[in-house]
Amino acid sequence: MDIAADIRASMGGDWLPDIYTQKVRSDRTRSLSIEIPERENTPVIEYTLLGIELKIGKRRFSCPDLATARYMRVFARVGCREFAVPYDISRISAVADTMELSWQRTVLLLEEGTRDKTAQGRTRARSSTVRAIRDELNAIGPGDVMPAFDRETRQRR
């Protein structure tokens, strides 16, 4: 019995990689890369005099705003090193909300599904679920470093 497949089936379209595919990768994006361990991490958003930073272990990553830090935290939790960020900054906050909600729901379903297991069994189930999410996100990929600006504009004829 694969707990990750059960959680994926029960979540339907709210599965984190599905949200990433539908709401992020379907539009114009830019890729982002952070050097973190490929495992479950506990990222922390910190407010410093220089701005907002995402702290993962001993590493710190500067973020332009809180919405981007929340968005990056979702990927840092599962250990995904490369991912796409919506180019339109006004969409980042809504996508971050949806992705964080998906993560919390995944954790709740994971706890509910492993209630009768030993501590070691719960840990194994959690790491396999995180690995499944990370593998699907890596398979989708981060896309291009910068989006293509190949649309016609009125200024250029």
Residue pairs with C-beta under 8 A, 6 or more apart in sequence:
2 128
3 110
3 113
3 114
3 125
3 128
3 129
4 125
4 128
4 129
4 131
4 132
4 133
5 132
6 113
7 15
7 106
7 109
7 110
7 113
7 129
8 15
8 132
10 109
11 102
11 105
11 106
11 109
12 18
13 19
13 22
14 101
14 102
14 105
15 102
15 106
16 74
16 78
16 99
16 102
16 103
16 106
16 133
16 136
16 137
17 133
17 136
17 137
17 140
19 95
19 98
19 99
19 102
20 83
20 84
20 99
20 137
20 140
21 140
23 95
23 98
24 84
24 85
24 86
24 95
25 84
25 140
25 141
25 143
27 86
27 87
27 88
27 91
28 86
28 87
28 88
28 147
29 84
29 85
29 86
29 87
29 142
29 143
29 144
29 147
30 84
30 85
30 87
30 143
30 144
30 145
30 146
30 147
31 82
31 83
31 84
31 85
31 142
31 143
31 144
31 145
32 72
32 82
32 83
32 84
32 85
32 142
33 81
33 82
33 142
34 56
34 59
34 61
34 72
34 75
34 76
34 81
35 59
35 81
36 56
36 57
36 59
36 76
36 79
36 81
37 57
37 79
38 79
38 80
38 81
38 134
39 79
39 127
39 130
40 77
40 78
40 79
40 126
40 127
40 130
41 56
41 57
41 76
41 77
41 79
42 56
42 77
43 54
43 55
43 56
43 72
43 73
43 76
43 77
44 54
44 55
44 56
45 52
45 53
45 54
45 55
45 63
45 66
45 69
45 70
45 73
46 52
46 53
46 54
46 55
46 60
50 62
51 62
51 63
51 64
52 62
52 63
52 64
52 65
52 66
52 69
53 60
53 61
53 62
53 63
53 69
54 60
54 61
54 63
54 69
54 72
54 73
54 76
55 61
56 76
61 72
63 69
63 72
65 89
65 92
67 89
67 92
67 93
67 96
68 85
68 89
68 92
70 93
70 96
70 97
70 100
71 85
71 92
71 95
71 96
71 99
72 85
73 100
74 96
74 99
74 100
74 103
75 83
75 137
77 103
77 130
78 130
78 133
78 134
78 137
79 130
79 134
80 134
80 137
80 138
82 138
82 141
82 142
83 137
83 142
84 141
84 142
84 143
85 92
86 92
86 95
87 147
106 129
106 133
110 125
110 126
110 129
111 122
113 125
114 121
114 122
114 125
114 126
117 125
